[in-house]
Amino acid sequence: MEVIHKIGRRKTAVARAYVSTGTGNITINKKDLTNYFPTATLQYKVNQPLVLTNNDSNFDITVNVYGGGITGQAEAVRLALSRAMCELDAENRLILKPEGLLTRDPRMVERKKFGQKKARKKFQFSKR
């Protein structure tokens, strides 16, 4: 099997996942998964597409991720891995789609407007 390359995005984070046959090693930015994502919640998010498709120990995964925060990066990795699982086997799509793992979350940070404190917050108004 050749290496499968897929991209996942979330907010400003971009993850490039490279999936090849192996024993289940996940490397993110040249670090182990447990070192890069220390909390169990983030590790669960990354492993979710692999566990649902029963591929958690079949593939070696290398991920390059940049931009955004730690949660956005974890969800970007999850989307990239979900797309890779669909390319491996079309039946995986039927498992991942109802869980919402193939949907690119479009929510982004709203820009700050001039004459205001933040995107929606205004300066205090004084009538007199």
SULRA-V118253 format. One record per residue. N is the residue number from 1. SS is DSSP state (hx for helix, st for strand, lp for the rest). PHI is phi in whole degrees, 0 to 359 (NA if undefined). NEAR is the number of other C-alpha atoms within 8 Angstrom. Layout:
n/ss/phi/near
N/SS/PHI/NEAR
N/SS/PHI/NEAR
This chain:
n/ss/phi/near
1/lp/NA/4
2/lp/280/4
3/lp/285/7
4/st/261/9
5/st/245/9
6/st/224/11
7/st/243/11
8/st/232/16
9/st/228/15
10/st/202/13
11/lp/53/11
12/lp/252/9
13/st/271/14
14/st/233/14
15/st/240/15
16/st/247/13
17/st/253/17
18/st/241/11
19/st/250/12
20/st/221/11
21/st/294/8
22/lp/181/9
23/lp/246/8
24/lp/106/10
25/lp/280/9
26/st/243/10
27/st/243/11
28/st/238/12
29/lp/49/9
30/lp/64/6
31/st/236/8
32/st/290/9
33/hx/304/11
34/hx/291/8
35/hx/278/7
36/hx/284/9
37/lp/248/11
38/lp/289/9
39/lp/275/7
40/hx/294/7
41/hx/297/6
42/hx/291/11
43/hx/295/13
44/hx/298/8
45/hx/300/10
46/hx/292/12
47/hx/279/10
48/hx/307/9
49/hx/295/13
50/hx/287/12
51/hx/291/9
52/hx/296/9
53/lp/263/11
54/lp/58/6
55/lp/241/9
56/lp/291/10
57/lp/233/8
58/lp/258/9
59/st/229/13
60/st/265/12
61/st/236/12
62/st/242/12
63/st/233/13
64/st/251/9
65/st/226/12
66/st/212/8
67/lp/83/8
68/lp/71/9
69/lp/258/7
70/hx/291/7
71/hx/289/7
72/hx/299/12
73/hx/293/17
74/hx/297/13
75/hx/287/12
76/hx/292/14
77/hx/297/17
78/hx/299/15
79/hx/294/15
80/hx/297/15
81/hx/292/14
82/hx/297/13
83/hx/294/12
84/hx/292/13
85/hx/296/13
86/hx/290/11
87/hx/288/7
88/hx/296/6
89/lp/214/8
90/lp/296/8
91/hx/291/7
92/hx/296/10
93/hx/299/10
94/hx/293/8
95/hx/275/10
96/hx/278/14
97/hx/298/10
98/hx/296/7
99/hx/281/6
100/lp/80/7
101/lp/275/11
102/lp/258/9
103/lp/269/7
104/lp/281/8
105/lp/288/6
106/lp/277/6
107/lp/291/5
108/lp/233/6
109/lp/288/5
110/lp/285/5
111/lp/288/5
112/lp/282/9
113/lp/261/9
114/lp/291/4
115/lp/78/6
116/lp/228/11
117/lp/286/10
118/lp/223/8
119/lp/296/9
120/lp/241/8
121/lp/287/7
122/lp/255/8
123/lp/291/7
124/lp/297/4
125/lp/266/4
126/lp/244/4
127/lp/285/3
128/lp/235/2
